[in-house]
Amino acid sequence: MPLEGSYAIWNNRGGSGKTTLTYHLANKFALKNPDKTILLIDMCPQTDLSHALLGNDEHNQDHVSQIGTMKKDAMVFGEQKFAKTVSGYLDLYSSQGLPNNVDPRTFLLNVSKFNAQLPRNLYLLCGDASIELIARSLEQKRNQTASVSQFGAQAWKSITTSLKQFIAKIAAHKGIKLVVFTDVHSSCSIISEIALAACDKLLLPITDEHMHRNGFEYMFALLYGFSQPSNVYYYYRHFSFYYRAKEHDVRLPKIHLILKKSNRNATNKDNQKEWEFIFEVYKKHPQAFNVAKELELKTLDEFKREFVIDISEETSANQIVRQAVRSHSPLLTIKKNANSNNNNNRNSSSNLADVSTPSTNSSLSKTKNPKIVRSASPSPNNRNASLPNVNAHCINKSTDALNESSSLIKQDCLSLNSNNLLNDELSVYTQNEHINAILYDELLDKIASSLLNRT
């Protein structure tokens, strides 16, 4: 089965909420599509996404650092050891290529084996703090001459598409319906370039505070060579990513959605000039946007309806959304799935699970579902509450209906934590926080539904 979709979540500046969005969107997509294999790739040196997914072990030790330092699940190829992380894979690839006898699925972690709260069809190529160090080696090898490089004249293309080859080899296995979400580092380093080259579509989270023309000019110039802000970009274009990608026939992702996080005081007139600039870029360069050929968007409003989803600050930044990440939990799950999550996901592809089971030397193999220990990082209010599990009729209520019958939330919410901590802990959140968490979940549902509808 071919790759069904690969999405890079990226903005060339920090603070746009990439990791939180990636975490919640992948969980939502996995729950909505139990027949598909959902692969998350953490390309950020901070490894926040990996930690949110895996959490700590029963001794309150961080899984991510133990895997990255090869204290757990080290992989042995010949006389060399490699971490089961993105850095471990890139280290192997840059030194040996991708040998035919190496199955890239061995680098993947089945998230549910570390965190039983999350769907069984969710897999992770774990992040690694050493990725910035590996990047220096990759950059040197990518620019080697044909006489020196093991990749010959294709050194730049081979290194740049190393992650794309990883994904393609997994997708080629029979029976796997693969969808990939990659959390891309906000810098424009070689690591970000490798991540972007691996994906077909780009999800672009932005905020009102960061939305200005210069920022978009810079992003379009770096990725596509459009609207270059100064002559410097033209004079040094042969060093740019877009120029070299075109030179080596490396396809770059098309913009699929712009996810706009709006300030509570924002109006429709705010950032109008910036939106007009983006629309002008679209009209001049529609090939950079993932839109059907027969669809002609003639106005800015039509463009926004097709490409822009508004996410209010109140929904995306509320305490329950944040606490879900800290407690390594899904945001909201329909009650009937709480006790049958494993059954609902049994139809997901089993090809990965057979390969990525932790080794017998790992302490994880001693228990079927090891206890998940929450992050040591407290919330701003020093709360470590469990997350609500909201009934279907509760999720589908409008804001007005929820305001009128807020008691439904408390009555129908169950804790996702195995200790069954119920309404006592939910009571620390305000009614508005509950409502905004539900609205954010509905937005996630809208985004997830749109991903495979527009090819």
C-alpha positions as a Markdown table, in Angstrom:
| # | Residue | x | y | z |
|---|---|---|---|---|
| 1 | Met | 0.0 | 0.0 | 0.0 |
| 2 | Pro | 1.6 | 3.4 | -1.0 |
| 3 | Leu | 2.1 | 6.2 | 1.5 |
| 4 | Glu | -1.3 | 7.8 | 2.1 |
| 5 | Gly | 0.0 | 11.1 | 3.4 |
| 6 | Ser | 3.1 | 12.8 | 4.9 |
| 7 | Tyr | 2.7 | 16.1 | 6.7 |
| 8 | Ala | 5.4 | 18.5 | 8.0 |
| 9 | Ile | 4.3 | 20.8 | 10.8 |
| 10 | Trp | 6.6 | 23.7 | 10.5 |
| 11 | Asn | 7.1 | 27.4 | 10.9 |
| 12 | Asn | 10.4 | 29.1 | 10.6 |
| 13 | Arg | 10.1 | 30.8 | 13.9 |
| 14 | Gly | 9.3 | 29.4 | 17.4 |
| 15 | Gly | 6.3 | 29.9 | 19.6 |
| 16 | Ser | 3.7 | 28.9 | 17.0 |
| 17 | Gly | 2.5 | 25.8 | 19.0 |
| 18 | Lys | 3.9 | 23.2 | 16.5 |
| 19 | Thr | 4.6 | 20.5 | 19.0 |
| 20 | Thr | 1.3 | 20.8 | 20.9 |
| 21 | Leu | -0.6 | 20.8 | 17.6 |
| 22 | Thr | 1.4 | 17.8 | 16.3 |
| 23 | Tyr | 0.8 | 15.8 | 19.5 |
| 24 | His | -3.0 | 16.4 | 19.6 |
| 25 | Leu | -3.6 | 16.1 | 15.9 |
| 26 | Ala | -1.7 | 12.8 | 15.6 |
| 27 | Asn | -3.7 | 11.3 | 18.5 |
| 28 | Lys | -7.0 | 12.5 | 17.0 |
| 29 | Phe | -6.1 | 11.2 | 13.6 |
| 30 | Ala | -5.0 | 7.8 | 15.0 |
| 31 | Leu | -8.3 | 7.5 | 16.9 |
| 32 | Lys | -10.4 | 8.4 | 13.8 |
| 33 | Asn | -8.4 | 6.0 | 11.6 |
| 34 | Pro | -7.7 | 2.8 | 13.5 |
| 35 | Asp | -7.0 | 0.9 | 10.2 |
| 36 | Lys | -4.1 | 3.2 | 9.4 |
| 37 | Thr | -0.5 | 3.2 | 10.8 |
| 38 | Ile | 0.3 | 6.7 | 12.1 |
| 39 | Leu | 4.0 | 7.5 | 12.3 |
| 40 | Leu | 5.2 | 10.5 | 14.3 |
| 41 | Ile | 8.8 | 11.8 | 13.6 |
| 42 | Asp | 10.4 | 14.1 | 16.1 |
| 43 | Met | 13.0 | 16.3 | 14.4 |
| 44 | Cys | 13.4 | 18.9 | 17.2 |
| 45 | Pro | 16.5 | 18.7 | 19.5 |
| 46 | Gln | 14.3 | 19.6 | 22.5 |
| 47 | Thr | 12.5 | 16.2 | 22.0 |
| 48 | Asp | 9.3 | 17.6 | 23.6 |
| 49 | Leu | 7.0 | 15.6 | 21.3 |
| 50 | Ser | 8.8 | 12.3 | 22.2 |
| 51 | His | 8.6 | 13.0 | 25.9 |
| 52 | Ala | 4.9 | 13.9 | 25.7 |
| 53 | Leu | 4.2 | 10.6 | 24.0 |
| 54 | Leu | 6.4 | 8.3 | 26.0 |
| 55 | Gly | 6.6 | 10.0 | 29.5 |
| 56 | Asn | 8.7 | 8.3 | 32.2 |
| 57 | Asp | 9.1 | 4.7 | 33.3 |
| 58 | Glu | 8.0 | 3.1 | 36.5 |
| 59 | His | 11.1 | 4.5 | 38.2 |
| 60 | Asn | 10.3 | 8.0 | 37.0 |
| 61 | Gln | 13.2 | 7.9 | 34.6 |
| 62 | Asp | 12.8 | 9.7 | 31.2 |
| 63 | His | 12.4 | 7.1 | 28.4 |
| 64 | Val | 13.7 | 9.6 | 25.8 |
| 65 | Ser | 17.0 | 10.2 | 27.4 |
| 66 | Gln | 17.5 | 6.5 | 28.1 |
| 67 | Ile | 16.8 | 5.5 | 24.5 |
| 68 | Gly | 18.9 | 8.4 | 23.2 |
| 69 | Thr | 21.9 | 7.4 | 25.3 |
| 70 | Met | 21.4 | 3.7 | 24.4 |
| 71 | Lys | 20.7 | 2.7 | 28.0 |
| 72 | Lys | 17.6 | 1.1 | 26.6 |
| 73 | Asp | 16.9 | -0.7 | 23.3 |
| 74 | Ala | 20.3 | 0.0 | 21.6 |
| 75 | Met | 20.5 | -1.4 | 18.1 |
| 76 | Val | 23.5 | -3.4 | 17.0 |
| 77 | Phe | 24.6 | -3.5 | 13.3 |
| 78 | Gly | 27.9 | -5.3 | 12.9 |
| 79 | Glu | 30.3 | -3.9 | 15.5 |
| 80 | Gln | 28.4 | -0.6 | 15.8 |
| 81 | Lys | 25.6 | 0.5 | 18.2 |
| 82 | Phe | 23.0 | 2.9 | 17.2 |
| 83 | Ala | 20.3 | 4.6 | 19.3 |
| 84 | Lys | 16.7 | 3.8 | 18.3 |
| 85 | Thr | 16.1 | 7.5 | 17.5 |
| 86 | Val | 16.1 | 9.8 | 14.5 |
| 87 | Ser | 19.8 | 10.6 | 15.2 |
| 88 | Gly | 20.6 | 6.9 | 15.3 |
| 89 | Tyr | 19.0 | 6.4 | 11.9 |
| 90 | Leu | 20.7 | 9.4 | 10.3 |
| 91 | Asp | 24.0 | 8.3 | 11.8 |
| 92 | Leu | 23.6 | 4.8 | 10.3 |
| 93 | Tyr | 22.5 | 6.2 | 6.9 |
| 94 | Ser | 25.3 | 8.7 | 6.7 |
| 95 | Ser | 27.9 | 6.1 | 7.5 |
| 96 | Gln | 26.5 | 3.1 | 5.5 |
| 97 | Gly | 23.5 | 4.3 | 3.6 |
| 98 | Leu | 20.3 | 2.2 | 4.1 |
| 99 | Pro | 21.5 | -1.4 | 3.8 |
| 100 | Asn | 19.1 | -3.8 | 2.2 |
| 101 | Asn | 19.3 | -6.0 | 5.3 |
| 102 | Val | 18.2 | -3.2 | 7.6 |
| 103 | Asp | 14.5 | -2.8 | 8.1 |
| 104 | Pro | 13.8 | 0.8 | 9.1 |
| 105 | Arg | 10.8 | -0.4 | 11.2 |
| 106 | Thr | 13.3 | -1.6 | 13.8 |
| 107 | Phe | 13.9 | 2.1 | 14.7 |
| 108 | Leu | 10.3 | 2.7 | 15.5 |
| 109 | Leu | 8.6 | 2.6 | 18.9 |
| 110 | Asn | 5.0 | 1.5 | 19.4 |
| 111 | Val | 3.9 | 4.3 | 21.6 |
| 112 | Ser | 1.2 | 2.2 | 23.4 |
| 113 | Lys | 3.9 | -0.1 | 24.7 |
| 114 | Phe | 5.2 | 2.8 | 26.7 |
| 115 | Asn | 2.0 | 4.7 | 27.3 |
| 116 | Ala | -1.2 | 2.6 | 27.4 |
| 117 | Gln | -3.3 | 5.8 | 27.3 |
| 118 | Leu | -2.5 | 6.3 | 23.6 |
| 119 | Pro | -3.8 | 4.5 | 20.5 |
| 120 | Arg | -2.1 | 1.2 | 19.4 |
| 121 | Asn | -1.7 | 2.4 | 15.8 |
| 122 | Leu | 0.6 | 5.2 | 16.9 |
| 123 | Tyr | 4.4 | 4.8 | 16.2 |
| 124 | Leu | 7.3 | 7.1 | 16.9 |
| 125 | Leu | 10.7 | 7.8 | 15.4 |
| 126 | Cys | 12.0 | 9.2 | 18.7 |
| 127 | Gly | 13.7 | 12.6 | 18.9 |
| 128 | Asp | 17.3 | 12.9 | 20.2 |
| 129 | Ala | 19.1 | 15.8 | 21.8 |
| 130 | Ser | 22.3 | 14.9 | 19.8 |
| 131 | Ile | 20.6 | 15.6 | 16.5 |
| 132 | Glu | 22.3 | 19.1 | 16.2 |
| 133 | Leu | 25.7 | 17.4 | 16.6 |
| 134 | Ile | 24.8 | 14.8 | 14.0 |
| 135 | Ala | 23.7 | 17.7 | 11.8 |
| 136 | Arg | 27.3 | 19.0 | 11.6 |
| 137 | Ser | 28.5 | 15.7 | 10.3 |
| 138 | Leu | 25.6 | 15.4 | 7.8 |
| 139 | Glu | 26.3 | 18.9 | 6.4 |
| 140 | Gln | 29.9 | 18.0 | 5.8 |
| 141 | Lys | 29.1 | 14.7 | 4.1 |
| 142 | Arg | 26.3 | 16.3 | 2.1 |
| 143 | Asn | 28.8 | 18.6 | 0.4 |
| 144 | Gln | 31.5 | 16.1 | -0.3 |
| 145 | Thr | 32.8 | 15.7 | -3.8 |
| 146 | Ala | 31.9 | 12.7 | -5.9 |
| 147 | Ser | 35.5 | 11.3 | -5.6 |
| 148 | Val | 35.2 | 11.3 | -1.8 |
| 149 | Ser | 31.6 | 10.6 | -0.9 |
| 150 | Gln | 30.3 | 7.1 | -0.6 |
| 151 | Phe | 27.2 | 8.4 | -2.4 |
| 152 | Gly | 29.2 | 9.6 | -5.4 |
| 153 | Ala | 27.8 | 12.6 | -7.3 |
| 154 | Gln | 24.5 | 12.1 | -5.4 |
| 155 | Ala | 25.8 | 13.1 | -2.0 |
| 156 | Trp | 23.6 | 16.2 | -1.5 |
| 157 | Lys | 20.4 | 14.4 | -2.7 |
| 158 | Ser | 21.1 | 11.2 | -0.9 |
| 159 | Ile | 21.6 | 12.9 | 2.5 |
| 160 | Thr | 18.7 | 15.3 | 2.0 |
| 161 | Thr | 16.3 | 12.6 | 1.1 |
| 162 | Ser | 17.5 | 10.1 | 3.8 |
| 163 | Leu | 14.3 | 10.4 | 5.8 |
| 164 | Lys | 12.1 | 10.3 | 2.7 |
| 165 | Gln | 13.8 | 7.0 | 1.9 |
| 166 | Phe | 13.1 | 5.8 | 5.4 |
| 167 | Ile | 9.4 | 6.5 | 5.1 |
| 168 | Ala | 9.2 | 5.1 | 1.6 |
| 169 | Lys | 10.7 | 1.8 | 2.7 |
| 170 | Ile | 8.2 | 1.4 | 5.5 |
| 171 | Ala | 5.3 | 2.3 | 3.3 |
| 172 | Ala | 6.3 | -0.3 | 0.7 |
| 173 | His | 5.5 | -3.1 | 3.1 |
| 174 | Lys | 2.3 | -4.9 | 2.2 |
| 175 | Gly | -0.7 | -4.1 | 4.3 |
| 176 | Ile | 0.6 | -0.9 | 5.8 |
| 177 | Lys | -1.6 | 2.2 | 5.3 |
| 178 | Leu | 0.9 | 4.8 | 6.4 |
| 179 | Val | 0.3 | 8.4 | 7.4 |
| 180 | Val | 3.2 | 10.5 | 8.7 |
| 181 | Phe | 3.3 | 13.6 | 10.9 |
| 182 | Thr | 6.7 | 15.3 | 11.3 |
| 183 | Asp | 7.4 | 17.9 | 14.0 |
| 184 | Val | 10.0 | 20.1 | 12.2 |
| 185 | His | 12.5 | 22.2 | 14.1 |
| 186 | Ser | 11.8 | 26.0 | 13.5 |
| 187 | Ser | 15.4 | 26.7 | 12.4 |
| 188 | Cys | 16.4 | 26.4 | 8.7 |
| 189 | Ser | 19.3 | 23.9 | 9.4 |
| 190 | Ile | 20.0 | 20.7 | 7.5 |
| 191 | Ile | 17.8 | 18.8 | 10.0 |
| 192 | Ser | 14.8 | 20.9 | 9.0 |
| 193 | Glu | 15.7 | 20.5 | 5.3 |
| 194 | Ile | 15.8 | 16.7 | 5.6 |
| 195 | Ala | 12.4 | 16.8 | 7.4 |
| 196 | Leu | 10.8 | 19.1 | 4.9 |
| 197 | Ala | 12.1 | 17.0 | 1.9 |
| 198 | Ala | 10.6 | 13.9 | 3.5 |
| 199 | Cys | 7.0 | 15.3 | 3.4 |
| 200 | Asp | 4.5 | 15.9 | 0.6 |
| 201 | Lys | 2.4 | 18.5 | 2.5 |
| 202 | Leu | 3.0 | 21.4 | 4.9 |
| 203 | Leu | 0.8 | 22.4 | 7.8 |
| 204 | Leu | 1.7 | 25.9 | 8.7 |
| 205 | Pro | 0.8 | 27.1 | 12.2 |
| 206 | Ile | 0.9 | 30.8 | 12.7 |
| 207 | Thr | 0.0 | 33.3 | 15.4 |
| 208 | Asp | -1.3 | 36.9 | 15.2 |
| 209 | Glu | 1.8 | 38.1 | 17.1 |
| 210 | His | 4.1 | 36.5 | 14.5 |
| 211 | Met | 2.2 | 37.4 | 11.4 |
| 212 | His | 4.0 | 40.1 | 9.5 |
| 213 | Arg | 5.0 | 40.4 | 5.8 |
| 214 | Asn | 8.7 | 40.1 | 6.4 |
| 215 | Gly | 8.3 | 36.8 | 8.1 |
| 216 | Phe | 6.3 | 35.4 | 5.2 |
| 217 | Glu | 8.7 | 36.8 | 2.7 |
| 218 | Tyr | 11.6 | 35.1 | 4.5 |
| 219 | Met | 9.7 | 31.8 | 4.7 |
| 220 | Phe | 8.7 | 31.8 | 1.0 |
| 221 | Ala | 12.2 | 32.8 | 0.0 |
| 222 | Leu | 13.9 | 30.0 | 2.0 |
| 223 | Leu | 11.5 | 27.2 | 1.0 |
| 224 | Tyr | 10.4 | 28.2 | -2.5 |
| 225 | Gly | 12.5 | 31.1 | -3.7 |
| 226 | Phe | 9.5 | 33.4 | -3.9 |
| 227 | Ser | 9.3 | 37.1 | -3.0 |
| 228 | Gln | 13.0 | 37.5 | -2.0 |
| 229 | Pro | 13.2 | 40.4 | 0.5 |
| 230 | Ser | 16.6 | 41.7 | -0.8 |
| 231 | Asn | 19.2 | 41.3 | -3.4 |
| 232 | Val | 21.3 | 39.2 | -1.0 |
| 233 | Tyr | 18.9 | 36.3 | -1.5 |
| 234 | Tyr | 19.5 | 36.5 | -5.3 |
| 235 | Tyr | 23.2 | 36.8 | -5.1 |
| 236 | Tyr | 23.6 | 33.9 | -2.8 |
| 237 | Arg | 20.7 | 31.8 | -4.2 |
| 238 | His | 23.0 | 28.9 | -5.1 |
| 239 | Phe | 23.5 | 28.2 | -1.4 |
| 240 | Ser | 19.8 | 28.2 | -0.7 |
| 241 | Phe | 17.7 | 25.1 | 0.0 |
| 242 | Tyr | 15.1 | 25.7 | -2.7 |
| 243 | Tyr | 17.8 | 26.3 | -5.3 |
| 244 | Arg | 19.8 | 23.1 | -4.5 |
| 245 | Ala | 16.6 | 21.1 | -4.2 |
| 246 | Lys | 15.6 | 22.1 | -7.7 |
| 247 | Glu | 19.1 | 21.4 | -8.9 |
| 248 | His | 19.0 | 17.9 | -7.5 |
| 249 | Asp | 15.4 | 17.2 | -8.4 |
| 250 | Val | 14.2 | 17.0 | -4.7 |
| 251 | Arg | 10.5 | 17.7 | -4.3 |
| 252 | Leu | 9.5 | 20.1 | -1.6 |
| 253 | Pro | 6.1 | 20.0 | 0.3 |
| 254 | Lys | 3.1 | 22.0 | -0.8 |
| 255 | Ile | 1.2 | 24.1 | 1.7 |
| 256 | His | -1.8 | 22.2 | 2.7 |
| 257 | Leu | -3.3 | 24.2 | 5.5 |
| 258 | Ile | -2.5 | 27.4 | 7.4 |
| 259 | Leu | -3.6 | 27.0 | 11.0 |
| 260 | Lys | -4.1 | 30.5 | 12.4 |
| 261 | Lys | -4.1 | 31.0 | 16.1 |
| 262 | Ser | -6.0 | 34.2 | 16.8 |
| 263 | Asn | -5.7 | 36.6 | 19.7 |
| 264 | Arg | -8.9 | 37.1 | 21.6 |
| 265 | Asn | -8.9 | 40.8 | 20.6 |
| 266 | Ala | -8.3 | 40.2 | 16.9 |
| 267 | Thr | -10.7 | 41.4 | 14.2 |
| 268 | Asn | -11.2 | 40.5 | 10.6 |
| 269 | Lys | -9.3 | 43.6 | 9.6 |
| 270 | Asp | -6.2 | 42.7 | 11.5 |
| 271 | Asn | -3.3 | 41.5 | 9.3 |
| 272 | Gln | -5.3 | 42.2 | 6.2 |
| 273 | Lys | -2.2 | 43.4 | 4.3 |
| 274 | Glu | -0.4 | 40.2 | 5.2 |
| 275 | Trp | -3.3 | 38.0 | 4.0 |
| 276 | Glu | -3.4 | 40.0 | 0.8 |
| 277 | Phe | 0.3 | 39.4 | 0.3 |
| 278 | Ile | -0.1 | 35.6 | 0.9 |
| 279 | Phe | -3.0 | 35.5 | -1.6 |
| 280 | Glu | -0.8 | 37.3 | -4.2 |
| 281 | Val | 1.9 | 34.7 | -3.7 |
| 282 | Tyr | -0.8 | 32.0 | -4.3 |
| 283 | Lys | -2.0 | 33.6 | -7.5 |
| 284 | Lys | 1.6 | 33.9 | -8.8 |
| 285 | His | 2.8 | 30.5 | -7.6 |
| 286 | Pro | -0.2 | 28.1 | -7.1 |
| 287 | Gln | 2.1 | 25.2 | -7.6 |
| 288 | Ala | 3.4 | 25.8 | -4.0 |
| 289 | Phe | -0.1 | 25.1 | -2.6 |
| 290 | Asn | -1.9 | 21.8 | -2.4 |
| 291 | Val | -5.0 | 22.6 | -4.4 |
| 292 | Ala | -6.9 | 20.7 | -7.1 |
| 293 | Lys | -6.1 | 21.8 | -10.6 |
| 294 | Glu | -9.7 | 22.4 | -11.5 |
| 295 | Leu | -10.3 | 24.6 | -8.4 |
| 296 | Glu | -9.8 | 28.3 | -9.2 |
| 297 | Leu | -9.7 | 30.6 | -6.1 |
| 298 | Lys | -10.4 | 34.1 | -7.3 |
| 299 | Thr | -10.8 | 36.0 | -4.1 |
| 300 | Leu | -9.1 | 36.1 | -0.7 |
| 301 | Asp | -12.2 | 34.8 | 1.0 |
| 302 | Glu | -12.2 | 31.8 | -1.3 |
| 303 | Phe | -8.5 | 31.2 | -0.5 |
| 304 | Lys | -9.1 | 31.4 | 3.2 |
| 305 | Arg | -12.1 | 29.0 | 3.1 |
| 306 | Glu | -9.8 | 26.5 | 1.3 |
| 307 | Phe | -6.6 | 26.9 | 3.1 |
| 308 | Val | -7.1 | 28.6 | 6.5 |
| 309 | Ile | -8.5 | 27.2 | 9.8 |
| 310 | Asp | -8.8 | 29.7 | 12.7 |
| 311 | Ile | -7.9 | 28.4 | 16.1 |
| 312 | Ser | -8.7 | 30.9 | 18.9 |
| 313 | Glu | -6.2 | 31.5 | 21.6 |
| 314 | Glu | -8.8 | 30.5 | 24.2 |
| 315 | Thr | -9.1 | 27.0 | 22.8 |
| 316 | Ser | -5.5 | 26.2 | 21.9 |
| 317 | Ala | -3.9 | 27.7 | 25.1 |
| 318 | Asn | -6.4 | 26.6 | 27.7 |
| 319 | Gln | -5.1 | 24.6 | 30.7 |
| 320 | Ile | -6.7 | 21.2 | 29.8 |
| 321 | Val | -5.1 | 21.3 | 26.3 |
| 322 | Arg | -1.7 | 21.9 | 27.9 |
| 323 | Gln | -2.2 | 19.5 | 30.8 |
| 324 | Ala | -3.0 | 16.7 | 28.3 |
| 325 | Val | 0.5 | 17.1 | 26.9 |
| 326 | Arg | 2.1 | 17.1 | 30.4 |
| 327 | Ser | 0.1 | 14.0 | 31.5 |
| 328 | His | 0.9 | 12.2 | 28.2 |
| 329 | Ser | -2.9 | 11.7 | 27.5 |
| 330 | Pro | -5.3 | 12.2 | 24.6 |
| 331 | Leu | -7.3 | 15.4 | 25.0 |
| 332 | Leu | -10.8 | 14.0 | 24.8 |
| 333 | Thr | -11.9 | 10.5 | 24.0 |
| 334 | Ile | -15.5 | 9.2 | 23.6 |
| 335 | Lys | -16.4 | 7.2 | 26.7 |
| 336 | Lys | -17.0 | 3.9 | 24.9 |
| 337 | Asn | -13.4 | 3.9 | 23.7 |
| 338 | Ala | -11.9 | 4.3 | 27.1 |
| 339 | Asn | -12.1 | 0.6 | 27.9 |
| 340 | Ser | -12.0 | -0.7 | 24.4 |
| 341 | Asn | -9.2 | 1.3 | 22.9 |
| 342 | Asn | -7.1 | -1.8 | 22.3 |
| 343 | Asn | -10.0 | -3.6 | 20.6 |
| 344 | Asn | -10.8 | -0.6 | 18.4 |
| 345 | Asn | -7.2 | -0.6 | 17.1 |
| 346 | Arg | -6.7 | -4.3 | 16.5 |
| 347 | Asn | -7.4 | -3.7 | 12.8 |
| 348 | Ser | -4.4 | -1.3 | 12.5 |
| 349 | Ser | -1.4 | -2.7 | 10.7 |
| 350 | Ser | 0.5 | -5.3 | 12.7 |
| 351 | Asn | 3.5 | -5.3 | 10.4 |
| 352 | Leu | 5.2 | -2.6 | 12.5 |
| 353 | Ala | 4.4 | -4.1 | 15.9 |
| 354 | Asp | 6.2 | -7.4 | 15.1 |
| 355 | Val | 9.4 | -5.6 | 14.4 |
| 356 | Ser | 9.4 | -2.8 | 17.0 |
| 357 | Thr | 8.7 | -4.8 | 20.1 |
| 358 | Pro | 11.2 | -3.8 | 22.8 |
| 359 | Ser | 14.1 | -6.2 | 23.2 |
| 360 | Thr | 14.2 | -8.9 | 25.9 |
| 361 | Asn | 16.9 | -7.0 | 27.6 |
| 362 | Ser | 14.6 | -4.0 | 28.1 |
| 363 | Ser | 12.8 | -3.5 | 31.3 |
| 364 | Leu | 9.7 | -2.7 | 29.3 |
| 365 | Ser | 9.4 | -6.3 | 28.1 |
| 366 | Lys | 8.6 | -7.4 | 31.6 |
| 367 | Thr | 5.2 | -5.9 | 31.6 |
| 368 | Lys | 2.6 | -5.8 | 28.9 |
| 369 | Asn | 1.6 | -2.2 | 29.5 |
| 370 | Pro | 4.1 | -0.5 | 31.8 |
| 371 | Lys | 2.8 | 2.2 | 34.1 |
| 372 | Ile | 3.0 | 5.6 | 32.7 |
| 373 | Val | 4.5 | 8.2 | 35.1 |
| 374 | Arg | 3.6 | 11.8 | 34.4 |
| 375 | Ser | 6.1 | 14.5 | 33.6 |
| 376 | Ala | 7.8 | 16.1 | 36.5 |
| 377 | Ser | 7.1 | 19.5 | 35.0 |
| 378 | Pro | 4.1 | 21.0 | 36.9 |
| 379 | Ser | 1.4 | 23.1 | 35.3 |
| 380 | Pro | 1.3 | 26.8 | 36.0 |
| 381 | Asn | -1.1 | 26.2 | 38.9 |
| 382 | Asn | 0.9 | 23.3 | 40.2 |
| 383 | Arg | -1.9 | 20.9 | 39.1 |
| 384 | Asn | -1.4 | 17.3 | 38.1 |
| 385 | Ala | -5.0 | 16.5 | 37.3 |
| 386 | Ser | -6.2 | 13.7 | 35.1 |
| 387 | Leu | -7.8 | 14.5 | 31.8 |
| 388 | Pro | -11.5 | 14.4 | 31.1 |
| 389 | Asn | -13.0 | 11.6 | 29.0 |
| 390 | Val | -16.0 | 13.3 | 27.5 |
| 391 | Asn | -19.1 | 11.5 | 26.2 |
| 392 | Ala | -20.1 | 11.8 | 22.5 |
| 393 | His | -23.2 | 13.8 | 23.2 |
| 394 | Cys | -21.1 | 16.1 | 25.3 |
| 395 | Ile | -18.5 | 16.8 | 22.5 |
| 396 | Asn | -21.2 | 17.6 | 20.0 |
| 397 | Lys | -22.9 | 20.2 | 22.1 |
| 398 | Ser | -22.6 | 23.8 | 21.0 |
| 399 | Thr | -21.0 | 26.4 | 23.2 |
| 400 | Asp | -24.4 | 27.8 | 24.2 |
| 401 | Ala | -25.7 | 24.4 | 25.1 |
| 402 | Leu | -22.7 | 23.7 | 27.2 |
| 403 | Asn | -23.1 | 26.9 | 29.0 |
| 404 | Glu | -26.7 | 26.0 | 29.8 |
| 405 | Ser | -25.9 | 22.5 | 31.0 |
| 406 | Ser | -22.4 | 22.5 | 32.3 |
| 407 | Ser | -23.3 | 19.7 | 34.7 |
| 408 | Leu | -23.2 | 17.3 | 31.8 |
| 409 | Ile | -19.4 | 17.8 | 31.7 |
| 410 | Lys | -18.9 | 16.7 | 35.3 |
| 411 | Gln | -21.5 | 13.9 | 35.1 |
| 412 | Asp | -20.2 | 12.3 | 31.9 |
| 413 | Cys | -16.4 | 12.8 | 32.3 |
| 414 | Leu | -14.2 | 9.9 | 33.3 |
| 415 | Ser | -10.5 | 10.1 | 34.1 |
| 416 | Leu | -8.2 | 8.6 | 31.5 |
| 417 | Asn | -5.8 | 7.7 | 34.4 |
| 418 | Ser | -5.9 | 4.1 | 35.4 |
| 419 | Asn | -6.3 | 5.2 | 39.0 |
| 420 | Asn | -9.8 | 6.4 | 38.2 |
| 421 | Leu | -9.4 | 9.8 | 39.7 |
| 422 | Leu | -12.8 | 11.4 | 38.7 |
| 423 | Asn | -14.6 | 14.6 | 39.4 |
| 424 | Asp | -12.5 | 15.8 | 42.4 |
| 425 | Glu | -9.6 | 16.5 | 40.1 |
| 426 | Leu | -11.7 | 17.8 | 37.2 |
| 427 | Ser | -13.2 | 20.4 | 39.5 |
| 428 | Val | -9.9 | 22.4 | 39.5 |
| 429 | Tyr | -10.7 | 23.4 | 35.9 |
| 430 | Thr | -13.2 | 26.1 | 35.2 |
| 431 | Gln | -16.3 | 25.6 | 33.1 |
| 432 | Asn | -14.8 | 27.7 | 30.3 |
| 433 | Glu | -11.7 | 25.6 | 30.3 |
| 434 | His | -13.8 | 22.5 | 29.8 |
| 435 | Ile | -15.8 | 24.1 | 27.0 |
| 436 | Asn | -12.7 | 25.4 | 25.2 |
| 437 | Ala | -11.0 | 21.9 | 25.4 |
| 438 | Ile | -14.1 | 20.5 | 23.7 |
| 439 | Leu | -14.1 | 23.2 | 21.1 |
| 440 | Tyr | -10.4 | 22.5 | 20.5 |
| 441 | Asp | -11.1 | 18.9 | 20.1 |
| 442 | Glu | -13.7 | 19.7 | 17.5 |
| 443 | Leu | -11.2 | 21.8 | 15.6 |
| 444 | Leu | -8.7 | 18.9 | 15.7 |
| 445 | Asp | -11.5 | 16.7 | 14.2 |
| 446 | Lys | -12.0 | 19.2 | 11.4 |
| 447 | Ile | -8.3 | 19.4 | 10.6 |
| 448 | Ala | -7.9 | 15.6 | 10.7 |
| 449 | Ser | -10.9 | 15.2 | 8.4 |
| 450 | Ser | -9.5 | 17.6 | 5.9 |
| 451 | Leu | -6.1 | 15.9 | 5.6 |
| 452 | Leu | -7.1 | 13.0 | 3.4 |
| 453 | Asn | -10.0 | 14.8 | 1.7 |
| 454 | Arg | -7.8 | 17.0 | -0.4 |
| 455 | Thr | -5.0 | 15.0 | -2.2 |
